[in-house]
C-alpha cells in the first residue's frame, strides 16, 4: 500500500506563503508527476510529503494514517534526489546496501536485496565498481537501487534527471517508467520539464505559485486545459495564445491553438504569414511566423515542408481544436472544442 493524501497542507516561510493550501489524493500504485515552472512549489511540496520540511498547516496521510509530525525515517518513503549523493569510497554494492546495513539486517538478507535491485536496474556487472567509474545514468540507477532495497510505500523523485545530458535523460525516462511497471509501487516525481511529465505520468499535478492549477492524465490536460496557465505549459511547442479582434470574433478574450492544429500552405489560407525561423528536425518542421494582423505564432508541419527565413506561407487553424478563455484566463465551454 502506498496511498498519500494531503488535506489543506500549507507551508509558510516568514511572510511568504509558498504553499497556500493544497488538497491532493495520490492512489496506491500511481505514477504522479508534479510539474511547474521554477518557484511553483513542487519541490517544497515533495519535501513536505517526505518530512524534510515541517508543514505550517494541514495533514499528510500515508496509507490512511496521519504522519504529519513524524520524522522522515518513520514514513516508509524513499527519496531520490537530483544529486546522486553516493559515497565515493564505497563500491556500488556497498552504496546500495548502506541503508540495510544501518538497519542492521542479516547479511544474507542484504545480499539478496542488493542482488535483486541490481538485476532490476541492470547493475549486476557494476557492483564492485566505485561511483567515479560509472556514467551519470549508472550513478542515478545506483541511487534508485539504494531506494529500492528499502521496499518503501512510495518513491519520491526530486528532478532526478536534470544533471544528465539529453540522450541519457531520454533513456532514463524509459527506465524509470519501466521500473514503475515492474515494482507497481507509488511514485511521486518532480520536474520542470513538461515532456517528462507527459511521457511518464499516470496523473499530472500542475503547480503555479504553490497552487494546484489542474490535476489529470496527460491527455486530459492536453485536450482540456482548465485555464491559460495549463494551456500554455502543457504541450511542446507551447500553445499559441491569441487575443484582440480575432479572439473577440470567437466570443472569447483569448483563443488558443496548438502548433499541430494548423494547416500550412504556400498557396492560400486564412492568414498570410512570414517565416522568421524554420526549425527542421527531420520528421517535423517547426515554423516561427509573423502572421498578418495576428502577431507571432508557431506552426508544426511535416519534415518535408520546405520553408526558410523570409518565405511567405498561409495558415489555417482547425476550429474544432481551438480553445477559448475568458478575461480571467479560465476555459470557456465551447462548441468549437467540445470542452
C-alpha positions as CSV (number, residue, x, y, z in Angstrom):
1,X,0.0,0.0,0.0
2,X,1.3,3.5,-0.9
3,X,-1.6,6.0,-0.9
4,X,-0.8,9.6,0.1
5,X,-3.4,12.2,1.0
6,X,-2.8,15.9,1.5
7,X,-5.5,17.8,3.4
8,X,-5.3,21.6,3.5
9,X,-1.5,21.3,3.5
10,X,0.3,24.7,3.7
11,X,3.8,26.0,4.1
12,X,4.9,29.5,5.1
13,X,8.4,30.8,5.2
14,X,8.3,34.0,7.2
15,X,5.8,36.2,5.4
16,X,5.8,34.2,2.2
17,X,3.1,31.6,1.6
18,X,5.0,29.1,-0.5
19,X,2.1,26.6,-0.4
20,X,-1.1,28.4,0.4
21,X,-3.4,25.3,0.8
22,X,-3.3,22.0,-1.1
23,X,-5.6,19.1,-1.2
24,X,-4.5,16.1,-3.2
25,X,-5.2,12.3,-3.4
26,X,-2.4,10.0,-4.7
27,X,-3.7,6.5,-5.1
28,X,-1.7,3.3,-4.3
29,X,0.5,2.4,-7.3
30,X,0.1,5.7,-9.2
31,X,2.9,7.5,-11.0
32,X,2.2,11.1,-10.2
33,X,4.2,14.0,-11.6
34,X,4.4,17.4,-10.0
35,X,5.2,19.9,-12.8
36,X,5.5,23.6,-12.9
37,X,8.0,26.5,-13.5
38,X,10.8,27.4,-11.1
39,X,9.3,28.7,-7.9
40,X,6.0,26.9,-8.3
41,X,6.4,25.0,-5.0
42,X,6.7,21.5,-6.5
43,X,9.9,20.5,-4.7
44,X,8.7,22.1,-1.4
45,X,5.5,20.0,-1.7
46,X,7.6,16.9,-2.2
47,X,9.8,17.7,0.8
48,X,6.6,18.2,2.9
49,X,5.5,14.7,2.0
50,X,8.9,13.3,2.8
51,X,9.1,15.1,6.1
52,X,12.1,17.1,5.2
53,X,10.1,20.3,5.8
54,X,7.6,20.9,8.5
55,X,4.1,21.7,7.4
56,X,2.6,25.1,8.6
57,X,-0.9,23.6,8.5
58,X,-3.0,20.7,7.4
59,X,-2.4,16.9,7.4
60,X,-0.4,14.4,5.5
61,X,-1.8,10.9,5.5
62,X,0.1,7.8,4.3
63,X,-2.0,4.7,3.8
64,X,-4.7,6.4,5.8
65,X,-2.5,7.2,8.9
66,X,-1.6,10.7,9.9
67,X,2.2,11.2,9.5
68,X,2.2,15.0,9.6
69,X,4.5,15.2,12.5
70,X,6.5,12.0,12.0
71,X,10.2,12.0,11.2
72,X,11.2,11.2,7.6
73,X,12.6,7.8,8.6
74,X,9.3,6.8,10.1
75,X,7.2,7.4,7.0
76,X,8.1,4.4,4.9
77,X,9.1,6.5,1.9
78,X,12.3,6.6,-0.1
79,X,13.6,9.7,-1.8
80,X,15.9,10.0,-4.8
81,X,17.5,13.5,-5.2
82,X,18.8,15.5,-8.1
83,X,22.4,14.9,-6.8
84,X,23.3,11.2,-6.6
85,X,24.6,11.5,-3.1
86,X,26.7,8.4,-3.4
87,X,29.7,7.6,-1.1
88,X,32.7,7.9,-3.4
89,X,34.9,5.5,-1.4
90,X,32.3,2.7,-1.4
91,X,31.5,0.2,-4.2
92,X,28.2,0.1,-5.9
93,X,27.3,-2.9,-3.8
94,X,28.1,-1.1,-0.6
95,X,26.3,2.1,-1.7
96,X,23.1,0.1,-2.4
97,X,23.4,-1.9,0.8
98,X,24.1,1.1,3.1
99,X,20.5,1.7,4.4
100,X,20.2,-2.0,5.1
101,X,23.5,-2.0,7.0
102,X,22.2,0.9,9.0
103,X,19.1,-1.1,9.8
104,X,21.3,-4.0,11.0
105,X,19.7,-6.6,8.7
106,X,21.2,-10.0,8.4
107,X,23.9,-10.2,5.7
108,X,22.1,-12.9,3.7
109,X,19.0,-10.7,3.5
110,X,21.2,-7.7,2.5
111,X,22.9,-9.7,-0.3
112,X,19.6,-10.9,-1.7
113,X,18.0,-7.4,-1.7
114,X,21.1,-5.9,-3.3
115,X,21.2,-8.6,-5.9
116,X,17.5,-8.2,-6.7
117,X,17.8,-4.4,-7.1
118,X,21.0,-4.7,-9.2
119,X,19.2,-7.2,-11.5
120,X,16.2,-4.9,-12.0
121,X,18.4,-1.9,-12.7
122,X,21.0,-3.7,-14.9
123,X,23.8,-3.0,-12.4
124,X,24.9,-6.6,-11.7
125,X,28.1,-6.2,-13.7
126,X,29.0,-3.0,-11.9
127,X,28.6,-4.0,-8.3
128,X,32.3,-3.9,-7.5
129,X,32.9,-0.5,-9.2
130,X,33.1,2.8,-7.4
131,X,30.9,5.8,-8.5
132,X,33.8,7.5,-10.2
133,X,33.9,4.6,-12.6
134,X,30.3,5.0,-13.7
135,X,28.4,7.2,-16.1
136,X,25.8,9.7,-14.9
137,X,22.9,7.4,-15.8
138,X,24.5,4.5,-13.9
139,X,25.1,6.6,-10.8
140,X,21.5,7.6,-10.8
141,X,20.5,4.0,-11.1
142,X,22.6,3.2,-8.1
143,X,20.8,6.0,-6.2
144,X,17.5,4.4,-7.2
145,X,18.8,1.0,-6.2
146,X,19.5,2.3,-2.7
147,X,15.9,3.4,-2.5
148,X,14.5,0.1,-3.9
149,X,16.2,-2.1,-1.3
150,X,14.2,-0.3,1.5
151,X,11.0,-1.5,-0.1
152,X,9.2,1.8,0.6
153,X,5.5,2.5,0.4
154,X,6.3,5.2,-2.2
155,X,9.3,6.6,-4.1
156,X,9.8,10.3,-4.2
157,X,11.9,11.7,-7.0
158,X,13.2,15.3,-6.9
159,X,14.2,16.2,-10.5
160,X,16.4,13.1,-10.7
161,X,17.4,13.6,-14.4
162,X,18.3,17.2,-14.5
163,X,22.0,16.6,-14.3
164,X,22.0,14.2,-17.3
165,X,22.5,15.1,-20.9
166,X,19.6,14.9,-23.4
167,X,20.3,11.4,-24.6
168,X,20.6,10.0,-21.1
169,X,17.5,11.8,-19.9
170,X,15.6,10.1,-22.6
171,X,16.8,6.6,-21.8
172,X,16.4,7.1,-18.0
173,X,12.8,8.3,-18.6
174,X,12.1,4.9,-20.2
175,X,14.0,3.0,-17.4
176,X,12.1,4.7,-14.6
177,X,8.8,4.2,-16.3
178,X,9.6,0.5,-16.8
179,X,10.7,0.3,-13.2
180,X,7.3,1.6,-12.1
181,X,5.6,-1.1,-14.1
182,X,7.8,-3.8,-12.6
183,X,7.5,-2.7,-8.9
184,X,3.9,-1.4,-9.1
185,X,4.8,1.0,-6.3
186,X,3.6,4.5,-5.9
187,X,5.9,7.1,-7.4
188,X,5.8,10.9,-6.9
189,X,8.1,12.7,-9.4
190,X,9.0,16.4,-9.5
191,X,10.2,18.0,-12.7
192,X,10.0,21.4,-14.5
193,X,10.2,19.5,-17.8
194,X,6.6,19.0,-19.2
195,X,7.9,16.4,-21.7
196,X,9.0,14.2,-18.8
197,X,5.6,14.8,-17.2
198,X,3.6,13.9,-20.4
199,X,5.6,10.8,-21.1
200,X,5.9,9.3,-17.6
201,X,2.8,10.2,-15.6
202,X,-0.4,8.4,-14.9
203,X,-1.5,11.7,-13.3
204,X,0.0,15.2,-13.6
205,X,-0.3,17.9,-11.0
206,X,0.3,21.3,-12.5
207,X,1.5,23.8,-9.9
208,X,1.8,27.5,-10.1
209,X,2.9,29.7,-7.1
210,X,2.1,26.9,-4.7
211,X,-1.4,26.4,-6.0
212,X,-2.7,23.3,-7.9
213,X,-4.0,24.6,-11.3
214,X,-5.2,21.2,-12.6
215,X,-4.9,17.5,-11.9
216,X,-5.4,14.9,-14.6
217,X,-4.0,12.4,-17.0
218,X,-1.5,13.8,-19.6
219,X,-4.1,13.7,-22.4
220,X,-6.8,15.3,-20.2
221,X,-4.5,18.3,-19.6
222,X,-3.5,18.4,-23.2
223,X,-7.1,18.3,-24.6
224,X,-9.0,20.2,-21.9
225,X,-6.7,22.6,-20.0
226,X,-8.7,24.4,-17.3
227,X,-7.0,27.7,-17.8
228,X,-4.5,29.7,-19.8
229,X,-1.6,28.7,-17.5
230,X,-2.1,25.0,-18.1
231,X,-2.8,25.5,-21.8
232,X,0.5,27.4,-22.2
233,X,2.5,25.0,-20.0
234,X,1.4,21.6,-21.3
235,X,2.4,20.7,-24.9
236,X,5.6,21.2,-26.9
237,X,5.9,23.6,-28.6
238,X,3.5,25.6,-26.5
239,X,0.0,26.5,-27.5
240,X,-0.4,29.8,-29.4
241,X,-2.5,32.2,-27.4
242,X,-4.2,34.9,-29.5
243,X,-6.2,37.9,-28.3
244,X,-7.6,41.0,-30.0
245,X,-10.2,41.2,-32.7
246,X,-9.8,37.6,-33.8
247,X,-10.5,36.3,-30.2
248,X,-13.5,38.6,-29.9
249,X,-14.9,37.2,-33.1
250,X,-14.8,33.8,-31.5
251,X,-16.6,35.0,-28.4
252,X,-13.6,35.0,-26.2
253,X,-11.0,37.2,-24.5
254,X,-8.2,34.8,-25.7
255,X,-8.2,31.8,-28.0
256,X,-5.6,29.1,-28.1
257,X,-4.5,26.9,-31.0
258,X,-1.7,24.4,-30.8
259,X,1.1,24.4,-33.4
260,X,0.0,21.0,-34.6
261,X,-3.6,22.1,-35.1
262,X,-3.0,24.5,-38.0
263,X,-2.7,23.7,-41.7
264,X,0.1,25.3,-43.7
265,X,0.1,26.1,-47.4
266,X,2.3,28.0,-49.8
267,X,-0.8,28.9,-52.0
268,X,-3.7,30.0,-49.8
269,X,-5.2,30.0,-46.3
270,X,-7.0,32.1,-43.7
271,X,-3.9,34.1,-42.7
272,X,-0.9,35.3,-44.6
273,X,2.4,34.9,-42.6
274,X,6.1,35.4,-43.0
275,X,8.7,32.8,-41.7
276,X,11.0,34.3,-39.1
277,X,12.7,31.0,-38.0
278,X,12.4,27.5,-39.5
279,X,13.5,24.6,-37.3
280,X,13.9,21.4,-39.5
281,X,14.1,18.4,-37.1
282,X,13.7,15.6,-39.6
283,X,10.3,14.2,-39.0
284,X,8.9,17.6,-38.1
285,X,9.4,21.2,-39.1
286,X,8.5,24.0,-36.6
287,X,7.9,27.4,-38.2
288,X,8.0,30.6,-36.1
289,X,5.8,33.0,-38.0
290,X,4.8,36.6,-38.0
291,X,1.1,36.4,-39.0
292,X,-0.5,39.5,-40.6
293,X,-3.0,41.1,-38.2
294,X,-2.4,38.4,-35.6
295,X,1.2,38.5,-34.5
296,X,3.8,35.8,-33.6
297,X,2.7,32.2,-34.0
298,X,4.4,28.7,-34.1
299,X,3.2,26.1,-36.5
300,X,4.1,22.5,-36.8
301,X,4.5,20.9,-40.3
302,X,5.8,17.7,-41.7
303,X,9.5,17.3,-42.1
304,X,9.2,17.6,-45.9
305,X,7.6,21.1,-45.8
306,X,10.2,23.3,-47.3
307,X,10.3,26.8,-45.9
308,X,13.1,29.2,-44.8
309,X,13.6,32.7,-43.4
310,X,11.5,35.3,-45.2
311,X,9.2,32.9,-47.0
312,X,5.5,33.6,-47.3
313,X,3.1,30.9,-46.1
314,X,-0.6,30.7,-45.4
315,X,-2.0,29.4,-42.1
316,X,-5.5,28.0,-41.4
317,X,-6.4,27.0,-37.8
318,X,-8.6,24.0,-37.1
319,X,-11.6,25.5,-35.4
320,X,-12.6,22.1,-33.9
321,X,-9.4,22.1,-31.9
322,X,-9.5,25.7,-30.8
323,X,-9.6,26.6,-27.1
324,X,-11.4,29.7,-25.7
325,X,-10.6,31.6,-22.5
326,X,-12.4,34.4,-20.7
327,X,-10.9,37.6,-19.3
328,X,-9.9,35.7,-16.1
329,X,-8.0,33.2,-18.1
330,X,-10.5,30.3,-17.5
331,X,-11.5,27.9,-20.2
332,X,-14.9,28.6,-21.8
333,X,-17.1,25.6,-22.6
334,X,-17.3,25.9,-26.3
335,X,-18.9,24.1,-29.3
336,X,-15.6,24.8,-31.0
337,X,-13.7,22.4,-28.7
338,X,-16.4,20.3,-27.1
339,X,-14.9,21.3,-23.7
